[in-house]
Amino acid sequence: MAGATKATVDLEALRANVRFVRELVGKGRLILACVKANAYGHGALRCANAALQAGADALGVARLDEALEFRQNGIGGRIVLIGPESLEATNDLVRADVEIAIDCADRLEAVLRAGKASRRVPIVHLAVDSGMARFGASFEEASQLAVRLSQAPEVSWAGVMTHFPVADTDQQRSVEQWRRFHALLSRWKTRGIAVPCCHAANSAAIMGLPETHADMVRPGIMLYGIPPGAAFASGKLRPVLRLETSVVALHWREEGDYVGYGETFRCNRRTLIATIPAGYGDGIPWTAGNRSWVLVNGRKAPVVGRISMDQTTIDVTDLREVHLGDPVVLIGSKGDQAITANDWARWCGTISYEITTRLRARPCEIRYIE
Ligand SMILES: *Cc1c(COP(=O)(O)O)cnc(C)c1O
């Protein structure tokens, strides 16, 4: 592919971010690297292997197919399905030795049946809801499942997990949530239940709530060098993704001319408009029109008009000199200027997670830095 738009994924930066997680949580804890959704858009297989090289102990996925891609490409280590899949996927998950999060008796039964059918001992984590209400058994259901799991030799009970809805925005509430969850596990222990590996912390909790690190942590967004929210400094995180394109059309427009669909931008002077070959078909949010910035030749220039499917228009009138083919940075830095996934998220009313996961809408050239 020789298109103008290129993504660069810096795997050494990703490895450095895994090592940063290790620094924060210490040697005694396990790291489950979340590489779901194509590693947040960065390329599942390459990122998974890099995370493992850097000392991650397990991989976190959200779908059967994500786990199978890893198995088919020779990844033999621990893979944990951290969310709900259809019950029909259970047989294939068990056969692929994927560890499964269990939230209800039906799912446990499906896992036990799959174990019997494939003559394997399935590995499960008990998912407990402690405030997210998306996936996980209520405390009461979880207590029943814990009793059942502690007495079932035909299944290997490898973990107990919960998830924080506001670790990035409300540490107080998250600590209270953690205490309730922890107290539940303590009650189980006093009833003689041997509670296995406990895990809860996502990136925001890893960086901001050390008391929740427990036995294993589940970093996602921070592995890609993106701070988990506005309240977090990037600190030691190293950005992994760089997205760059170039000017493919360049024209002076007259005062009073409109730019783009909907005539949402009107030139209030003679205006030099640079067009780049990336639009919402490439994952740039449509809502970025008239409210975002890119780096042209290392200088910030505003996006004007609506984002099209295949193109975006930039006002480069105030830049000293612009030519066809000049580099345009969408995500990344140049000189002392930088544009981050969090910037796009802020401009577009979304979160960095959505910005990076959607970038593969149209394939572009991807270069991996080993
Ligand atoms: C995606 C996910 C994570 C990782 O969250 P980040 O905020 O990206 O660190 C952790 N746990 C569960 C259950 C998840 O679904």
The ligand as an SDF file (V2000), in Angstrom:
LIG
                    3D

 15 15  0  0  0  0  0  0  0  0999 V2000
  -11.2910   -3.1700   29.1040 C   0  0  0  0  0  0  0  0  0  0  0  0
  -11.2680   -3.6540   30.4990 C   0  0  0  0  0  0  0  0  0  0  0  0
  -10.1970   -3.3230   31.3420 C   0  0  0  0  0  0  0  0  0  0  0  0
   -9.1200   -2.3370   30.9670 C   0  0  0  0  0  0  0  0  0  0  0  0
   -9.5790   -1.0310   31.1790 O   0  0  0  0  0  0  0  0  0  0  0  0
   -8.6670    0.2540   30.9030 P   0  0  0  0  0  0  0  0  0  0  0  0
   -9.4680    1.3780   31.3960 O   0  0  0  0  0  0  0  0  0  0  0  0
   -8.4630    0.2960   29.4250 O   0  0  0  0  0  0  0  0  0  0  0  0
   -7.3980    0.0420   31.6380 O   0  0  0  0  0  0  0  0  0  0  0  0
  -10.1650   -3.9260   32.5930 C   0  0  0  0  0  0  0  0  0  0  0  0
  -11.1500   -4.7610   32.9930 N   0  0  0  0  0  0  0  0  0  0  0  0
  -12.2020   -5.0650   32.2130 C   0  0  0  0  0  0  0  0  0  0  0  0
  -13.2580   -5.9840   32.7220 C   0  0  0  0  0  0  0  0  0  0  0  0
  -12.3070   -4.5150   30.9490 C   0  0  0  0  0  0  0  0  0  0  0  0
  -13.3680   -4.8050   30.1910 O   0  0  0  0  0  0  0  0  0  0  0  0
  1  2  1  0
  2  3  1  0
  2 14  2  0
  3  4  1  0
  3 10  2  0
  4  5  1  0
  5  6  1  0
  6  7  2  0
  6  8  1  0
  6  9  1  0
 10 11  1  0
 11 12  2  0
 12 13  1  0
 12 14  1  0
 14 15  1  0
M  END
$$$$
